[in-house]
């Protein structure tokens, strides 16, 4: 490890406050899920629905922290001949991640204690997938970090990037400035955290951060989270327009802006989610996609992270218009409570289907039979045929197919469902991954 590549304050922070806070013993009864690292999501957005992940798949987790992504990917890829490379500058974070892997008896992880700035293909080879979340915005020069990742990405590979978003973190940056003033004479980390807690308890109702306290609830629940959110020594953010420029600078394509943290999901990037006036909506929809997304970011105002799938090439994503595409319920929604709620909503009798706190869908005559026929194996065409046979329907194939499309398209946009090519294996569900350990 080359110490000269590190910002000392950032490195010391993660040695003293490894993020996020994790107890390895919880691996016996729980697995932390990540939508972007779920094989179904990764396949859909990273590999056009064509990847089976069983032929020497190589993954790099650049800035692996205490191990959420590395554990989740290694567990999903268990027994598939994959290699998952964990890379992080914090020895304490890596120790926690290794303890978690030991509990799960995972043997497909290579551990590297180093900076991503030292990546080169000679030492590491090329990777099919790279995920780098919450790292590049803490570098002194994020462009240098992205260039280093680009050097080790396979020409047909995919990368997932998450950096902070400027507009949704408005109150956060005012709080960071406030705490720099309050702690200007304080060198002790714990004293700085304690001072921050006192200030948080004293915030008046009109303070800008009060509007973000709900979104930041998880971080505010621990000293580690408070330090990472409000006391970080190196932190920059991006607008949608800046994100496109950032990704394109080293020759990459921003294939998909992604919003995994809000019930609206990717609907936040569609102008029709907010604009009801037909004339104005038509004008906005005529603009280039990135400009539409920039307008939506300003309209919504709550995007706190810029998340995206990128690669060297433009992507042709599978569509529900393709009758041979296979829809499957998201791995995250195989959590027993989420799966039950989703299934009950679609197989019930209410005229409206409440799929989350933000969305309701109209129930059609074949909705229940269509949803019940989705098994991660049947194609769109086969699902319609099965539903029509089950209900002895006299409706036309096209009518029932339109009913299926009407809800699958929405479920994809809110991360409850993805598409894959026919013949690919099903992904492990949450219960299966937990039972492997317990």
N, C-alpha and C positions, 0 to 999 in steps of 0.2 A: 504494500500500500504506500502510495506516495503522499506523504503528509502535506506537501506544499500545494496540493490541488484543493485543499479544503478551506472553506471559510471557518476559522477556528471557533467563532461564537456558535455557528450553526451546528458544527460537529459536537461541541461541548453540550449544547442543549439536548441533543438526542442521546448522548451518553448518560446524562443526568435525568432526563425525562423522556425515555423511549416512548414513541407514539405509534399507534394508540395504546392505551393501557390494556394489557391482556394477562390473564392468569392461565398458564399452560394446562392446569388441571381441568379447566372447563372443557377441554377437547374431548373428554370422556362422555359428555352429554350434549355437546353443542358444536355447530360449525358456523363460522361467520361467512355469510354469503355475499357475493359481489356480482351484480348483474353483468358488468362488462367482462368479467372473467368466467362467466358461465359458458360452457361449451356451446350451448344452443345459440346464445347471443353472439358469441365470438364467431361462430360459423356463419350466422346470418349476415352480419355486418363486415366481418373481416375476410371471409372466403366465399362470398356469394352463395352460401348454402351448400357447398360442395365438399367440405372437409370431413373425413371420418376420424382423424386424429390417432390413427393406429399404426402409422408408419414413420417412426423416429421423429416425432414432432418435438421441436426445440423451442423452449420458452425462456425469455429473460424477464425477470422482475427487477427493474432498475429502481432502487430505493425501496427495498422490501419491508423496511420498518420492522414491526414486531410480528409480521408474518401472515396477515389475513389472506392476501392474494396468493402467496406461495403455497400455503396450506390448502386453500380451496382448489387451486389448479392441480396440485400434486395429488390430491384425493380423487378428483375427477379423472385424472390420467393414470391412476394406479393400474399397473399391469398392462399398460399399452405401449411400453418401450419408449416412452417419452423422457426427455431430460429437461428439468426445470432448474434454471440457474438463478439463485438468489444473490443480489448484489446490494450492499449497503455500507455506508461509512461508519455506522455506529456499532461498535462491538457488543454493547449491551442490548441493543435492539436485536441483533443477530442471535445472541445467546437465548433470548426469549423465544424467537422463532424456531430455533433448533430444539428447544425443549418441547415446544408444541409438536413439532414433527416427530420427535422421539416417542411421545405419548401415542401418536397415531401409527408408529412404526412405518413411516414413509421412507423409502430408500431411493427415490427418483429425483432427489434434490442435490445440486452442487452448490456449496456455500462459498461465497467470495466476499471478503472484507476489503472493500476498496471503493473508490469514487467512480461514478459513471463517466467522468471526464477522462478516465484512463482506458476506456473501452477501445479495442481495436480488433479487427477480424482475424489478425494473425494469432492472437492469444485466445480469443473466444470463439472464433468461427462465426457463422451467420445464423440468425434466429428466424424461425417461422413466425413467431409472435413475440412482441415486446409490449409490456405494460409499464407505464411510468406515471404514477399518480401522486400528486402533492409534492413533487420534487423539483422540477425545473424552475418553478417560480421562486424557489429559495436559493438559486444559484446567483452568483454575482453577474454572470452573463448567461441567461437562459438559452440564447442562440447557440452558444458553444456546447451546451448540454444536449440540445436536440441534434446538432450535427454529429456528436459522438454516437448517439443512438442510431442515427441514420446509417452510419458506417457499418454497423453490424446487423442491419436488417436485410434479410434475404430479398432478392428482387421480386419474388412472388409473395412476400410476407405481408403481415399487417401489424399495425402498432396502435395502441390505445394511449391517449395522452389526457391528463387532467391537470389544469392549472386554474388559478383563481380568476374569477370574473369581477370586473371593476364595479359595475353598477349595483349588483346585488350585495356587494360587501361595503357599500358606502359607509354605514355606521361603524363597521369594523375598523376602518382606517382612521376615523376620528377618535375611536377608543385607543388605538395604538399610539396615536400622537399624544393623547391625554396621558397615557401611562408612561410615555417617555418623559413627559414633563414632571409627573408625580415622582417617578423613580430616578430622576436625574442624579441624585446623590446616593443612590442605592446600588451596591455591587452584588449583594447576596441574592441569589435566584429565589429562594423561598420567601424572603422578605418582599421581593417584588410581586410574587404571586399573592401573598397575603394582602399587600396594599391594593392589588387589583380587585380582590374579593370585597374589600371595604368600599372601594369606589363603586363597584357594581351595585352594592346594597344602597348606595346613596344617590343613584342616578335619578334625576327628576323625570316625570312622565314625557316631557318633550324632547328628551335626548334622542338623537338619531338611532343610537344602538338599541333603544327599547323596542324598535320595530323589528330588529333582527334576533332578539333574545330567544324566540321560539325556534327559529331555524338553527340557532347555535346551541340549543339545549344540551345536546350530547357532550360537546366540548366543555361547556360550563359546569358539567357535573364532576370534573376531576381537575387536580392541579396540573396534570400533564396537558389536558385539553385547553385549560385557560392559558397556559404558557404558549402553546402552539398557536392559539387563535389571536391573543391580544399582546403578547410580549415578544413575538418572534423578531429576530434581529435582521432578517433578510426576507423580503416579501414583496412581490409585484403582481399586478393583475392585468387582465386583457379584456377588451371588448370583443364582440364577434368579428368586427372588421380586422382588429389587430391579430386575432387568432388565425384568421386565414393567411395574413401576411407572414406570421411567425412560422406556420406549417409549410408554406410554399417556399420560403427562403432557401432551405437545403434541398429543394427539388422534390418535395413530397406533395401528395394530393390530399386535401381534406375531403374524405369521402362521406362522412356522416357526422353532423353535430348531434350530440346525444345528451339527454337530460334524465339521468337515472334517479334523481333524488326528490322529485315532486310528483304528486298524483297525476298531474297533467301530462307527464312524460314528454315525449317529443311533440305533443300538440302545442307546446309553447312556441314552437318555431313555425307554426302555420298561421298566417294572418287571419284566416276565417275563424280561428278560435276567439278572436277579440273583436274583429270588425264586422258589423252587421249591415252597414250601408252598402248596397250592391255596387253602386258606382265607384265609391272609394275603394272597395275591396278589389274590383276589377283593375283599377289603376295600380294598386300595390302588387297584385298577382302578376302583372305584366313586367315587373322589375326583375333583375337578376336574382337568383336564389339567395346569394349572400346578403344582398340589400334587404330582401324580405325578412331574413333572419335577424338582421341588425335592427330593423324596425320592431320586430316582435320582442327582441331583448329590451328595447327601450319602453315598449308598451307594458310588458309584464313586470319588469323592474325587480324581479326577485331571483334571477339566475346568479347563484353565488360561485358556481364552478363552470369553466369552459371544458367540456368533455368531448372528445371526438375520436373516431376511428380514421386512421390515415394509412396510406400506402404509396407506392411509386406509380400506381396505375388507377385510372378511373374504374369504378365498380358498376357492374350490371346486377343489381339485386334481384332476387327472386320476387315474383309478384303473385298476388292472388288471382291475377288474370291467367296465370299458367296453371292449367288443370292438373298437371303432374307434380306441382309443388306440394310438400307435405307440411301442414301446420302442426305444431305441438305446443302444449302449455309450457310456459317458462319454468325452468328448474326452480327459480325462486318461489314460484307459485305452487310448487309441490309441497311446500311447508303445510302440514296438516290443516292448520286453521285457515290459511289463505286459500288452499285448494277447496276446502269445504265451503267457504263463503262464495267463491267463484262458481263452483258447481251448483250450489243452492240457487244462486241468482239466475243462472241460465236454465235450470231444470224446473224452476218454480212456475207459478201461475200468474204472478203480477204482470200487468200490462207493460210496465216499465222495468227494465233490468238495471239495477244499481250495481255498477261494476267497481266503483270506488266512490269516495266522498265528493268527487268532482264530476262524474259522468253517469248518465243514464242512457240506455239504448232502448229502442222500440222492439218489443217482442213480435216476431212473425210466426205464422202457423207452424213452421218446421224448426223453429229455433231449438227447442229441447232435443229433438231427434238429431239435429245437426251437431250440436255441441257434444252430445253423448257419444257420437261416432268418431270424435277426434281422439286418436290414440297414439299419435307420433309415428304411425306406420302408414295409414291410409292417405292417399292423395286427396286433393280438393275434389276431384271427380268422383273418387270412390266414396268419399264422405257423403256427397249428395246422393249417390245411388243407394247407399246404405240407409240414409234417412228416408228416402222416398219409399224404399221397400218396407221399412219399419212402420211407417205411417200409412202405407198403401195409398200414397198420394196420387191424385190425378192432375196435379199442377205440372206445368212444363219444367223440363230440366233447367232451362235458363232462369226461370222464376226462382226455383229453389237455390240455384247457384248464386243468384244475386243476394238472397237472404244470408247465405254463408259468408260471402264477401263483406256484407255490410257490418258484421261484427268482428270478423277476423282482422280486417284492416284497422279497426279501432284498437283491438287488443294488441296488435303489433306496435302501434304508436305509443301505447302506455306500458310496454314491456311485459305484458302478460302472455304473449305468444310470439313465436318466431317461425320462419319457414326454412325448410331444408329440401335437398334433392331426394327423390325416391330411392330407397334401397340403403340409406345410411342407418347406422345403429341408433337406438334410443340412448339418451343420456342418463346417467345415474340420478335418481331423485334424492331429496334431502334425507328421507328416512333411511335409505340404503347407505348413505355416507355416514350417518350417525351410528348405525348398527354395526358397521365395520369395526368400530372402536369399542362401543359399549357392550 
